[in-house]
């Protein structure tokens, strides 16, 4: 009886390990090429829409860095 209980526990662990492995594999492969392309298109579109604001922000940041680094 004890041997049967140990076998059942071992089988349950193996099944759980297989299920966990399968779920992890599926969740990692969930992002398809189409989803990645759509994300890239959205990011590029946002960059083009806010291009001038981003350039001004970056210039302001670098100007501040340059002006404050001269005091060091």
N, CA, C and O atoms as a Tripos MOL2 file, in Angstrom:
@<TRIPOS>MOLECULE
protein
  288   287    72     0     0
PROTEIN
NO_CHARGES

@<TRIPOS>ATOM
      1 N           0.8220   -1.1860    0.0000 N.3       1 UNK1
      2 CA          0.0000    0.0000    0.0000 C.3       1 UNK1
      3 C           0.8740    1.2610    0.0000 C.2       1 UNK1
      4 O           0.6000    2.2210   -0.7200 O.2       1 UNK1
      5 N           1.9200    1.2390    0.8150 N.am      2 UNK2
      6 CA          2.8230    2.3790    0.9100 C.3       2 UNK2
      7 C           3.5380    2.6030   -0.4220 C.2       2 UNK2
      8 O           3.7520    3.7400   -0.8410 O.2       2 UNK2
      9 N           3.9010    1.5100   -1.0740 N.am      3 UNK3
     10 CA          4.5930    1.5820   -2.3540 C.3       3 UNK3
     11 C           3.6820    2.2200   -3.4120 C.2       3 UNK3
     12 O           4.1440    3.0010   -4.2440 O.2       3 UNK3
     13 N           2.4000    1.8860   -3.3750 N.am      4 UNK4
     14 CA          1.4560    2.4380   -4.3310 C.3       4 UNK4
     15 C           1.2880    3.9450   -4.1230 C.2       4 UNK4
     16 O           1.1680    4.6970   -5.0900 O.2       4 UNK4
     17 N           1.2790    4.3790   -2.8720 N.am      5 UNK5
     18 CA          1.1570    5.8000   -2.5680 C.3       5 UNK5
     19 C           2.3740    6.5700   -3.0670 C.2       5 UNK5
     20 O           2.2390    7.6760   -3.5910 O.2       5 UNK5
     21 N           3.5550    5.9940   -2.9080 N.am      6 UNK6
     22 CA          4.7800    6.6310   -3.3870 C.3       6 UNK6
     23 C           4.7540    6.7220   -4.9070 C.2       6 UNK6
     24 O           5.1320    7.7480   -5.4730 O.2       6 UNK6
     25 N           4.3080    5.6540   -5.5760 N.am      7 UNK7
     26 CA          4.2150    5.6650   -7.0350 C.3       7 UNK7
     27 C           3.2290    6.7280   -7.5150 C.2       7 UNK7
     28 O           3.4870    7.4260   -8.4950 O.2       7 UNK7
     29 N           2.1180    6.8410   -6.8280 N.am      8 UNK8
     30 CA          1.1320    7.8520   -7.2050 C.3       8 UNK8
     31 C           1.6890    9.2640   -7.0320 C.2       8 UNK8
     32 O           1.4570   10.1320   -7.8730 O.2       8 UNK8
     33 N           2.4160    9.4920   -5.9520 N.am      9 UNK9
     34 CA          3.0290   10.8030   -5.7360 C.3       9 UNK9
     35 C           4.0470   11.1210   -6.8200 C.2       9 UNK9
     36 O           4.1010   12.2400   -7.3310 O.2       9 UNK9
     37 N           4.8520   10.1230   -7.1630 N.am     10 UNK10
     38 CA          5.8530   10.3260   -8.2150 C.3      10 UNK10
     39 C           5.1880   10.6320   -9.5480 C.2      10 UNK10
     40 O           5.6310   11.5170  -10.2790 O.2      10 UNK10
     41 N           4.1300    9.9050   -9.8620 N.am     11 UNK11
     42 CA          3.4080   10.1710  -11.1130 C.3      11 UNK11
     43 C           2.7950   11.5630  -11.0990 C.2      11 UNK11
     44 O           2.8300   12.2720  -12.1040 O.2      11 UNK11
     45 N           2.2380   11.9510   -9.9680 N.am     12 UNK12
     46 CA          1.6360   13.2820   -9.8630 C.3      12 UNK12
     47 C           2.6970   14.3650  -10.0670 C.2      12 UNK12
     48 O           2.4410   15.3670  -10.7360 O.2      12 UNK12
     49 N           3.8720   14.1690   -9.5010 N.am     13 UNK13
     50 CA          4.9560   15.1360   -9.6840 C.3      13 UNK13
     51 C           5.3760   15.2270  -11.1410 C.2      13 UNK13
     52 O           5.6160   16.3190  -11.6580 O.2      13 UNK13
     53 N           5.4650   14.0690  -11.8080 N.am     14 UNK14
     54 CA          5.8520   14.0650  -13.2220 C.3      14 UNK14
     55 C           4.8070   14.7830  -14.0770 C.2      14 UNK14
     56 O           5.1530   15.5510  -14.9740 O.2      14 UNK14
     57 N           3.5370   14.5300  -13.7960 N.am     15 UNK15
     58 CA          2.4720   15.1870  -14.5590 C.3      15 UNK15
     59 C           2.5120   16.6940  -14.3280 C.2      15 UNK15
     60 O           2.3810   17.4830  -15.2640 O.2      15 UNK15
     61 N           2.6950   17.0770  -13.0730 N.am     16 UNK16
     62 CA          2.7740   18.5040  -12.7490 C.3      16 UNK16
     63 C           3.9670   19.1510  -13.4520 C.2      16 UNK16
     64 O           3.8530   20.2630  -13.9690 O.2      16 UNK16
     65 N           5.0970   18.4710  -13.4740 N.am     17 UNK17
     66 CA          6.2870   19.0030  -14.1350 C.3      17 UNK17
     67 C           6.0420   19.1600  -15.6320 C.2      17 UNK17
     68 O           6.4440   20.1600  -16.2280 O.2      17 UNK17
     69 N           5.3820   18.1730  -16.2420 N.am     18 UNK18
     70 CA          5.0760   18.2680  -17.6740 C.3      18 UNK18
     71 C           4.1390   19.4320  -17.9610 C.2      18 UNK18
     72 O           4.3470   20.1870  -18.9110 O.2      18 UNK18
     73 N           3.1050   19.5730  -17.1360 N.am     19 UNK19
     74 CA          2.1480   20.6660  -17.3320 C.3      19 UNK19
     75 C           2.8480   22.0170  -17.1790 C.2      19 UNK19
     76 O           2.6210   22.9270  -17.9770 O.2      19 UNK19
     77 N           3.6810   22.1460  -16.1780 N.am     20 UNK20
     78 CA          4.3980   23.4000  -15.9510 C.3      20 UNK20
     79 C           5.3060   23.7140  -17.1260 C.2      20 UNK20
     80 O           5.3480   24.8500  -17.5980 O.2      20 UNK20
     81 N           6.0250   22.7190  -17.5940 N.am     21 UNK21
     82 CA          6.9240   22.9120  -18.7340 C.3      21 UNK21
     83 C           6.1370   23.3230  -19.9730 C.2      21 UNK21
     84 O           6.5530   24.2230  -20.7030 O.2      21 UNK21
     85 N           5.0230   22.6820  -20.2080 N.am     22 UNK22
     86 CA          4.2020   22.9810  -21.3810 C.3      22 UNK22
     87 C           3.6320   24.3980  -21.3000 C.2      22 UNK22
     88 O           3.6160   25.1230  -22.2950 O.2      22 UNK22
     89 N           3.1690   24.7840  -20.1230 N.am     23 UNK23
     90 CA          2.6220   26.1290  -19.9660 C.3      23 UNK23
     91 C           3.6960   27.1870  -20.1650 C.2      23 UNK23
     92 O           3.4410   28.2130  -20.7940 O.2      23 UNK23
     93 N           4.8940   26.9530  -19.6370 N.am     24 UNK24
     94 CA          5.9860   27.9040  -19.8080 C.3      24 UNK24
     95 C           6.3750   28.0300  -21.2740 C.2      24 UNK24
     96 O           6.6200   29.1320  -21.7650 O.2      24 UNK24
     97 N           6.4300   26.9150  -21.9600 N.am     25 UNK25
     98 CA          6.8040   26.9290  -23.3640 C.3      25 UNK25
     99 C           5.7710   27.6930  -24.1790 C.2      25 UNK25
    100 O           6.1340   28.4630  -25.0680 O.2      25 UNK25
    101 N           4.4840   27.4910  -23.8890 N.am     26 UNK26
    102 CA          3.4440   28.1750  -24.6380 C.3      26 UNK26
    103 C           3.4250   29.6620  -24.3340 C.2      26 UNK26
    104 O           3.1960   30.4660  -25.2380 O.2      26 UNK26
    105 N           3.6590   30.0510  -23.0940 N.am     27 UNK27
    106 CA          3.6150   31.4650  -22.7540 C.3      27 UNK27
    107 C           4.7820   32.2220  -23.3740 C.2      27 UNK27
    108 O           4.6330   33.3920  -23.7290 O.2      27 UNK27
    109 N           5.9330   31.5860  -23.5100 N.am     28 UNK28
    110 CA          7.0770   32.2390  -24.1200 C.3      28 UNK28
    111 C           6.9230   32.3780  -25.6230 C.2      28 UNK28
    112 O           7.4280   33.3370  -26.2080 O.2      28 UNK28
    113 N           6.2400   31.4480  -26.2550 N.am     29 UNK29
    114 CA          6.0630   31.5110  -27.6910 C.3      29 UNK29
    115 C           4.7620   32.1930  -28.0660 C.2      29 UNK29
    116 O           4.3240   32.0970  -29.2120 O.2      29 UNK29
    117 N           4.1390   32.8780  -27.1220 N.am     30 UNK30
    118 CA          2.8530   33.5090  -27.3730 C.3      30 UNK30
    119 C           2.9360   34.7290  -28.2670 C.2      30 UNK30
    120 O           1.9580   35.0700  -28.9330 O.2      30 UNK30
    121 N           4.0850   35.3980  -28.2990 N.am     31 UNK31
    122 CA          4.2320   36.5740  -29.1480 C.3      31 UNK31
    123 C           4.5930   36.1210  -30.5530 C.2      31 UNK31
    124 O           5.6310   35.4980  -30.7790 O.2      31 UNK31
    125 N           3.7270   36.4410  -31.4750 N.am     32 UNK32
    126 CA          3.9750   36.0440  -32.8650 C.3      32 UNK32
    127 C           4.6830   37.1620  -33.6090 C.2      32 UNK32
    128 O           4.8470   38.2690  -33.0960 O.2      32 UNK32
    129 N           5.0930   36.8530  -34.8100 N.am     33 UNK33
    130 CA          5.7900   37.8350  -35.6370 C.3      33 UNK33
    131 C           4.8610   39.0060  -35.9460 C.2      33 UNK33
    132 O           5.2970   40.1570  -35.9770 O.2      33 UNK33
    133 N           3.6030   38.7180  -36.1700 N.am     34 UNK34
    134 CA          2.6410   39.7810  -36.4920 C.3      34 UNK34
    135 C           2.5150   40.7570  -35.3270 C.2      34 UNK34
    136 O           2.4650   41.9690  -35.5330 O.2      34 UNK34
    137 N           2.4650   40.2340  -34.1150 N.am     35 UNK35
    138 CA          2.3710   41.1160  -32.9480 C.3      35 UNK35
    139 C           3.6080   41.9830  -32.8140 C.2      35 UNK35
    140 O           3.4980   43.1680  -32.5000 O.2      35 UNK35
    141 N           4.7820   41.4160  -33.0450 N.am     36 UNK36
    142 CA          6.0160   42.2020  -32.9750 C.3      36 UNK36
    143 C           6.0390   43.2880  -34.0410 C.2      36 UNK36
    144 O           6.4550   44.4140  -33.7680 O.2      36 UNK36
    145 N           5.5990   42.9660  -35.2490 N.am     37 UNK37
    146 CA          5.5630   43.9530  -36.3320 C.3      37 UNK37
    147 C           4.5910   45.0750  -35.9810 C.2      37 UNK37
    148 O           4.8910   46.2480  -36.2030 O.2      37 UNK37
    149 N           3.4280   44.7210  -35.4360 N.am     38 UNK38
    150 CA          2.4570   45.7510  -35.0560 C.3      38 UNK38
    151 C           3.0010   46.6690  -33.9720 C.2      38 UNK38
    152 O           2.7900   47.8810  -34.0170 O.2      38 UNK38
    153 N           3.6940   46.1010  -33.0070 N.am     39 UNK39
    154 CA          4.2980   46.9220  -31.9490 C.3      39 UNK39
    155 C           5.3420   47.8640  -32.5470 C.2      39 UNK39
    156 O           5.3910   49.0400  -32.1880 O.2      39 UNK39
    157 N           6.1670   47.3600  -33.4460 N.am     40 UNK40
    158 CA          7.1710   48.2120  -34.0950 C.3      40 UNK40
    159 C           6.5240   49.3250  -34.9070 C.2      40 UNK40
    160 O           7.0020   50.4590  -34.8870 O.2      40 UNK40
    161 N           5.4500   49.0210  -35.6170 N.am     41 UNK41
    162 CA          4.7510   50.0340  -36.4140 C.3      41 UNK41
    163 C           4.2030   51.1250  -35.5000 C.2      41 UNK41
    164 O           4.3090   52.3090  -35.8220 O.2      41 UNK41
    165 N           3.6260   50.7480  -34.3790 N.am     42 UNK42
    166 CA          3.0750   51.7330  -33.4400 C.3      42 UNK42
    167 C           4.1830   52.6100  -32.8690 C.2      42 UNK42
    168 O           4.0260   53.8270  -32.7760 O.2      42 UNK42
    169 N           5.3010   51.9990  -32.4880 N.am     43 UNK43
    170 CA          6.4200   52.7730  -31.9220 C.3      43 UNK43
    171 C           6.9650   53.7490  -32.9660 C.2      43 UNK43
    172 O           7.2290   54.9080  -32.6460 O.2      43 UNK43
    173 N           7.1330   53.3000  -34.1930 N.am     44 UNK44
    174 CA          7.6540   54.1780  -35.2540 C.3      44 UNK44
    175 C           6.6750   55.3100  -35.5290 C.2      44 UNK44
    176 O           7.0850   56.4560  -35.7150 O.2      44 UNK44
    177 N           5.3700   54.9930  -35.5570 N.am     45 UNK45
    178 CA          4.3650   56.0340  -35.7840 C.3      45 UNK45
    179 C           4.4040   57.0750  -34.6720 C.2      45 UNK45
    180 O           4.3240   58.2730  -34.9470 O.2      45 UNK45
    181 N           4.5230   56.6400  -33.4260 N.am     46 UNK46
    182 CA          4.6040   57.5850  -32.3150 C.3      46 UNK46
    183 C           5.8600   58.4470  -32.4040 C.2      46 UNK46
    184 O           5.8250   59.6410  -32.1080 O.2      46 UNK46
    185 N           6.9580   57.8390  -32.8120 N.am     47 UNK47
    186 CA          8.1900   58.6170  -32.9790 C.3      47 UNK47
    187 C           8.0430   59.6740  -34.0640 C.2      47 UNK47
    188 O           8.5250   60.7960  -33.9060 O.2      47 UNK47
    189 N           7.3830   59.3260  -35.1620 N.am     48 UNK48
    190 CA          7.1870   60.2960  -36.2380 C.3      48 UNK48
    191 C           6.2270   61.4040  -35.8310 C.2      48 UNK48
    192 O           6.4280   62.5640  -36.1920 O.2      48 UNK48
    193 N           5.1830   61.0560  -35.0810 N.am     49 UNK49
    194 CA          4.2060   62.0610  -34.6560 C.3      49 UNK49
    195 C           4.8430   63.0560  -33.6900 C.2      49 UNK49
    196 O           4.6280   64.2630  -33.8080 O.2      49 UNK49
    197 N           5.6190   62.5590  -32.7440 N.am     50 UNK50
    198 CA          6.2030   63.4190  -31.7210 C.3      50 UNK50
    199 C           7.6740   63.7290  -31.9680 C.2      50 UNK50
    200 O           8.4190   63.9990  -31.0250 O.2      50 UNK50
    201 N           8.0900   63.6930  -33.2070 N.am     51 UNK51
    202 CA          9.4930   63.8780  -33.5650 C.3      51 UNK51
    203 C          10.0340   65.2240  -33.0650 C.2      51 UNK51
    204 O          11.0830   65.2680  -32.4220 O.2      51 UNK51
    205 N           9.3350   66.3040  -33.3540 N.am     52 UNK52
    206 CA          9.8300   67.6320  -32.9640 C.3      52 UNK52
    207 C           9.9010   67.7790  -31.4510 C.2      52 UNK52
    208 O          10.8650   68.3380  -30.9270 O.2      52 UNK52
    209 N           8.8900   67.2840  -30.7450 N.am     53 UNK53
    210 CA          8.9020   67.3840  -29.2910 C.3      53 UNK53
    211 C          10.0460   66.5740  -28.6970 C.2      53 UNK53
    212 O          10.6880   67.0080  -27.7410 O.2      53 UNK53
    213 N          10.3020   65.3970  -29.2610 N.am     54 UNK54
    214 CA         11.3950   64.5580  -28.7590 C.3      54 UNK54
    215 C          12.7540   65.2100  -29.0130 C.2      54 UNK54
    216 O          13.6370   65.1730  -28.1550 O.2      54 UNK54
    217 N          12.9140   65.8030  -30.1890 N.am     55 UNK55
    218 CA         14.1810   66.4640  -30.5050 C.3      55 UNK55
    219 C          14.4000   67.6370  -29.5520 C.2      55 UNK55
    220 O          15.5050   67.8270  -29.0440 O.2      55 UNK55
    221 N          13.3530   68.4210  -29.3110 N.am     56 UNK56
    222 CA         13.4750   69.5500  -28.3730 C.3      56 UNK56
    223 C          13.8030   69.0790  -26.9670 C.2      56 UNK56
    224 O          14.6310   69.6830  -26.2850 O.2      56 UNK56
    225 N          13.1600   68.0040  -26.5310 N.am     57 UNK57
    226 CA         13.4250   67.4610  -25.2010 C.3      57 UNK57
    227 C          14.8690   66.9920  -25.0740 C.2      57 UNK57
    228 O          15.5290   67.2840  -24.0770 O.2      57 UNK57
    229 N          15.3600   66.2750  -26.0640 N.am     58 UNK58
    230 CA         16.7350   65.7660  -26.0340 C.3      58 UNK58
    231 C          17.7330   66.9160  -26.0570 C.2      58 UNK58
    232 O          18.7260   66.8940  -25.3300 O.2      58 UNK58
    233 N          17.4710   67.9240  -26.8950 N.am     59 UNK59
    234 CA         18.3690   69.0900  -26.9410 C.3      59 UNK59
    235 C          18.3960   69.8150  -25.6010 C.2      59 UNK59
    236 O          19.4570   70.2400  -25.1430 O.2      59 UNK59
    237 N          17.2340   69.9550  -24.9750 N.am     60 UNK60
    238 CA         17.1650   70.6130  -23.6690 C.3      60 UNK60
    239 C          17.9560   69.8320  -22.6250 C.2      60 UNK60
    240 O          18.6790   70.4170  -21.8170 O.2      60 UNK60
    241 N          17.8170   68.5240  -22.6460 N.am     61 UNK61
    242 CA         18.5320   67.6820  -21.6830 C.3      61 UNK61
    243 C          20.0410   67.7980  -21.8800 C.2      61 UNK61
    244 O          20.7860   67.9460  -20.9120 O.2      61 UNK61
    245 N          20.4950   67.7290  -23.1420 N.am     62 UNK62
    246 CA         21.9360   67.8240  -23.3940 C.3      62 UNK62
    247 C          22.4770   69.2170  -23.0750 C.2      62 UNK62
    248 O          23.5980   69.3480  -22.5820 O.2      62 UNK62
    249 N          21.6860   70.2620  -23.3550 N.am     63 UNK63
    250 CA         22.1270   71.6120  -23.0010 C.3      63 UNK63
    251 C          22.2960   71.7430  -21.4890 C.2      63 UNK63
    252 O          23.2540   72.3520  -21.0140 O.2      63 UNK63
    253 N          21.3730   71.1760  -20.7510 N.am     64 UNK64
    254 CA         21.4570   71.2400  -19.2940 C.3      64 UNK64
    255 C          22.6750   70.4540  -18.7890 C.2      64 UNK64
    256 O          23.3820   70.9070  -17.8890 O.2      64 UNK64
    257 N          22.9110   69.2840  -19.3710 N.am     65 UNK65
    258 CA         24.0720   68.4720  -18.9870 C.3      65 UNK65
    259 C          25.3650   69.2420  -19.2560 C.2      65 UNK65
    260 O          26.2670   69.2700  -18.4190 O.2      65 UNK65
    261 N          25.4430   69.8640  -20.4270 N.am     66 UNK66
    262 CA         26.6710   70.5900  -20.8000 C.3      66 UNK66
    263 C          26.8760   71.7850  -19.8870 C.2      66 UNK66
    264 O          27.9900   72.0400  -19.4310 O.2      66 UNK66
    265 N          25.7800   72.5340  -19.6130 N.am     67 UNK67
    266 CA         25.9390   73.7390  -18.7840 C.3      67 UNK67
    267 C          26.2840   73.3780  -17.3330 C.2      67 UNK67
    268 O          27.0480   74.0940  -16.6860 O.2      67 UNK67
    269 N          25.7310   72.2790  -16.8220 N.am     68 UNK68
    270 CA         26.0250   71.9030  -15.4460 C.3      68 UNK68
    271 C          27.3590   71.1740  -15.3100 C.2      68 UNK68
    272 O          27.9450   71.1660  -14.2270 O.2      68 UNK68
    273 N          27.8460   70.5680  -16.3790 N.am     69 UNK69
    274 CA         29.1230   69.8600  -16.2870 C.3      69 UNK69
    275 C          30.3010   70.8310  -16.3090 C.2      69 UNK69
    276 O          31.4050   70.4760  -15.8960 O.2      69 UNK69
    277 N          30.0760   72.0320  -16.7790 N.am     70 UNK70
    278 CA         31.1910   73.0060  -16.7860 C.3      70 UNK70
    279 C          31.5270   73.4580  -15.3770 C.2      70 UNK70
    280 O          32.6230   73.9670  -15.1420 O.2      70 UNK70
    281 N          30.6080   73.2840  -14.4340 N.am     71 UNK71
    282 CA         30.8740   73.6690  -13.0520 C.3      71 UNK71
    283 C          31.6470   72.6290  -12.2700 C.2      71 UNK71
    284 O          32.0410   72.8850  -11.1320 O.2      71 UNK71
    285 N          31.8690   71.4940  -12.8350 N.am     72 UNK72
    286 CA         32.5670   70.4020  -12.1250 C.3      72 UNK72
    287 C          34.0590   70.5710  -12.2390 C.2      72 UNK72
    288 O          34.8150   69.7560  -11.7110 O.2      72 UNK72
@<TRIPOS>BOND
     1     1     2 1
     2     2     3 1
     3     3     4 2
     4     3     5 am
     5     5     6 1
     6     6     7 1
     7     7     8 2
     8     7     9 am
     9     9    10 1
    10    10    11 1
    11    11    12 2
    12    11    13 am
    13    13    14 1
    14    14    15 1
    15    15    16 2
    16    15    17 am
    17    17    18 1
    18    18    19 1
    19    19    20 2
    20    19    21 am
    21    21    22 1
    22    22    23 1
    23    23    24 2
    24    23    25 am
    25    25    26 1
    26    26    27 1
    27    27    28 2
    28    27    29 am
    29    29    30 1
    30    30    31 1
    31    31    32 2
    32    31    33 am
    33    33    34 1
    34    34    35 1
    35    35    36 2
    36    35    37 am
    37    37    38 1
    38    38    39 1
    39    39    40 2
    40    39    41 am
    41    41    42 1
    42    42    43 1
    43    43    44 2
    44    43    45 am
    45    45    46 1
    46    46    47 1
    47    47    48 2
    48    47    49 am
    49    49    50 1
    50    50    51 1
    51    51    52 2
    52    51    53 am
    53    53    54 1
    54    54    55 1
    55    55    56 2
    56    55    57 am
    57    57    58 1
    58    58    59 1
    59    59    60 2
    60    59    61 am
    61    61    62 1
    62    62    63 1
    63    63    64 2
    64    63    65 am
    65    65    66 1
    66    66    67 1
    67    67    68 2
    68    67    69 am
    69    69    70 1
    70    70    71 1
    71    71    72 2
    72    71    73 am
    73    73    74 1
    74    74    75 1
    75    75    76 2
    76    75    77 am
    77    77    78 1
    78    78    79 1
    79    79    80 2
    80    79    81 am
    81    81    82 1
    82    82    83 1
    83    83    84 2
    84    83    85 am
    85    85    86 1
    86    86    87 1
    87    87    88 2
    88    87    89 am
    89    89    90 1
    90    90    91 1
    91    91    92 2
    92    91    93 am
    93    93    94 1
    94    94    95 1
    95    95    96 2
    96    95    97 am
    97    97    98 1
    98    98    99 1
    99    99   100 2
   100    99   101 am
   101   101   102 1
   102   102   103 1
   103   103   104 2
   104   103   105 am
   105   105   106 1
   106   106   107 1
   107   107   108 2
   108   107   109 am
   109   109   110 1
   110   110   111 1
   111   111   112 2
   112   111   113 am
   113   113   114 1
   114   114   115 1
   115   115   116 2
   116   115   117 am
   117   117   118 1
   118   118   119 1
   119   119   120 2
   120   119   121 am
   121   121   122 1
   122   122   123 1
   123   123   124 2
   124   123   125 am
   125   125   126 1
   126   126   127 1
   127   127   128 2
   128   127   129 am
   129   129   130 1
   130   130   131 1
   131   131   132 2
   132   131   133 am
   133   133   134 1
   134   134   135 1
   135   135   136 2
   136   135   137 am
   137   137   138 1
   138   138   139 1
   139   139   140 2
   140   139   141 am
   141   141   142 1
   142   142   143 1
   143   143   144 2
   144   143   145 am
   145   145   146 1
   146   146   147 1
   147   147   148 2
   148   147   149 am
   149   149   150 1
   150   150   151 1
   151   151   152 2
   152   151   153 am
   153   153   154 1
   154   154   155 1
   155   155   156 2
   156   155   157 am
   157   157   158 1
   158   158   159 1
   159   159   160 2
   160   159   161 am
   161   161   162 1
   162   162   163 1
   163   163   164 2
   164   163   165 am
   165   165   166 1
   166   166   167 1
   167   167   168 2
   168   167   169 am
   169   169   170 1
   170   170   171 1
   171   171   172 2
   172   171   173 am
   173   173   174 1
   174   174   175 1
   175   175   176 2
   176   175   177 am
   177   177   178 1
   178   178   179 1
   179   179   180 2
   180   179   181 am
   181   181   182 1
   182   182   183 1
   183   183   184 2
   184   183   185 am
   185   185   186 1
   186   186   187 1
   187   187   188 2
   188   187   189 am
   189   189   190 1
   190   190   191 1
   191   191   192 2
   192   191   193 am
   193   193   194 1
   194   194   195 1
   195   195   196 2
   196   195   197 am
   197   197   198 1
   198   198   199 1
   199   199   200 2
   200   199   201 am
   201   201   202 1
   202   202   203 1
   203   203   204 2
   204   203   205 am
   205   205   206 1
   206   206   207 1
   207   207   208 2
   208   207   209 am
   209   209   210 1
   210   210   211 1
   211   211   212 2
   212   211   213 am
   213   213   214 1
   214   214   215 1
   215   215   216 2
   216   215   217 am
   217   217   218 1
   218   218   219 1
   219   219   220 2
   220   219   221 am
   221   221   222 1
   222   222   223 1
   223   223   224 2
   224   223   225 am
   225   225   226 1
   226   226   227 1
   227   227   228 2
   228   227   229 am
   229   229   230 1
   230   230   231 1
   231   231   232 2
   232   231   233 am
   233   233   234 1
   234   234   235 1
   235   235   236 2
   236   235   237 am
   237   237   238 1
   238   238   239 1
   239   239   240 2
   240   239   241 am
   241   241   242 1
   242   242   243 1
   243   243   244 2
   244   243   245 am
   245   245   246 1
   246   246   247 1
   247   247   248 2
   248   247   249 am
   249   249   250 1
   250   250   251 1
   251   251   252 2
   252   251   253 am
   253   253   254 1
   254   254   255 1
   255   255   256 2
   256   255   257 am
   257   257   258 1
   258   258   259 1
   259   259   260 2
   260   259   261 am
   261   261   262 1
   262   262   263 1
   263   263   264 2
   264   263   265 am
   265   265   266 1
   266   266   267 1
   267   267   268 2
   268   267   269 am
   269   269   270 1
   270   270   271 1
   271   271   272 2
   272   271   273 am
   273   273   274 1
   274   274   275 1
   275   275   276 2
   276   275   277 am
   277   277   278 1
   278   278   279 1
   279   279   280 2
   280   279   281 am
   281   281   282 1
   282   282   283 1
   283   283   284 2
   284   283   285 am
   285   285   286 1
   286   286   287 1
   287   287   288 2
@<TRIPOS>SUBSTRUCTURE
     1 UNK1         2 RESIDUE 1 A UNK
     2 UNK2         6 RESIDUE 1 A UNK
     3 UNK3        10 RESIDUE 1 A UNK
     4 UNK4        14 RESIDUE 1 A UNK
     5 UNK5        18 RESIDUE 1 A UNK
     6 UNK6        22 RESIDUE 1 A UNK
     7 UNK7        26 RESIDUE 1 A UNK
     8 UNK8        30 RESIDUE 1 A UNK
     9 UNK9        34 RESIDUE 1 A UNK
    10 UNK10       38 RESIDUE 1 A UNK
    11 UNK11       42 RESIDUE 1 A UNK
    12 UNK12       46 RESIDUE 1 A UNK
    13 UNK13       50 RESIDUE 1 A UNK
    14 UNK14       54 RESIDUE 1 A UNK
    15 UNK15       58 RESIDUE 1 A UNK
    16 UNK16       62 RESIDUE 1 A UNK
    17 UNK17       66 RESIDUE 1 A UNK
    18 UNK18       70 RESIDUE 1 A UNK
    19 UNK19       74 RESIDUE 1 A UNK
    20 UNK20       78 RESIDUE 1 A UNK
    21 UNK21       82 RESIDUE 1 A UNK
    22 UNK22       86 RESIDUE 1 A UNK
    23 UNK23       90 RESIDUE 1 A UNK
    24 UNK24       94 RESIDUE 1 A UNK
    25 UNK25       98 RESIDUE 1 A UNK
    26 UNK26      102 RESIDUE 1 A UNK
    27 UNK27      106 RESIDUE 1 A UNK
    28 UNK28      110 RESIDUE 1 A UNK
    29 UNK29      114 RESIDUE 1 A UNK
    30 UNK30      118 RESIDUE 1 A UNK
    31 UNK31      122 RESIDUE 1 A UNK
    32 UNK32      126 RESIDUE 1 A UNK
    33 UNK33      130 RESIDUE 1 A UNK
    34 UNK34      134 RESIDUE 1 A UNK
    35 UNK35      138 RESIDUE 1 A UNK
    36 UNK36      142 RESIDUE 1 A UNK
    37 UNK37      146 RESIDUE 1 A UNK
    38 UNK38      150 RESIDUE 1 A UNK
    39 UNK39      154 RESIDUE 1 A UNK
    40 UNK40      158 RESIDUE 1 A UNK
    41 UNK41      162 RESIDUE 1 A UNK
    42 UNK42      166 RESIDUE 1 A UNK
    43 UNK43      170 RESIDUE 1 A UNK
    44 UNK44      174 RESIDUE 1 A UNK
    45 UNK45      178 RESIDUE 1 A UNK
    46 UNK46      182 RESIDUE 1 A UNK
    47 UNK47      186 RESIDUE 1 A UNK
    48 UNK48      190 RESIDUE 1 A UNK
    49 UNK49      194 RESIDUE 1 A UNK
    50 UNK50      198 RESIDUE 1 A UNK
    51 UNK51      202 RESIDUE 1 A UNK
    52 UNK52      206 RESIDUE 1 A UNK
    53 UNK53      210 RESIDUE 1 A UNK
    54 UNK54      214 RESIDUE 1 A UNK
    55 UNK55      218 RESIDUE 1 A UNK
    56 UNK56      222 RESIDUE 1 A UNK
    57 UNK57      226 RESIDUE 1 A UNK
    58 UNK58      230 RESIDUE 1 A UNK
    59 UNK59      234 RESIDUE 1 A UNK
    60 UNK60      238 RESIDUE 1 A UNK
    61 UNK61      242 RESIDUE 1 A UNK
    62 UNK62      246 RESIDUE 1 A UNK
    63 UNK63      250 RESIDUE 1 A UNK
    64 UNK64      254 RESIDUE 1 A UNK
    65 UNK65      258 RESIDUE 1 A UNK
    66 UNK66      262 RESIDUE 1 A UNK
    67 UNK67      266 RESIDUE 1 A UNK
    68 UNK68      270 RESIDUE 1 A UNK
    69 UNK69      274 RESIDUE 1 A UNK
    70 UNK70      278 RESIDUE 1 A UNK
    71 UNK71      282 RESIDUE 1 A UNK
    72 UNK72      286 RESIDUE 1 A UNK
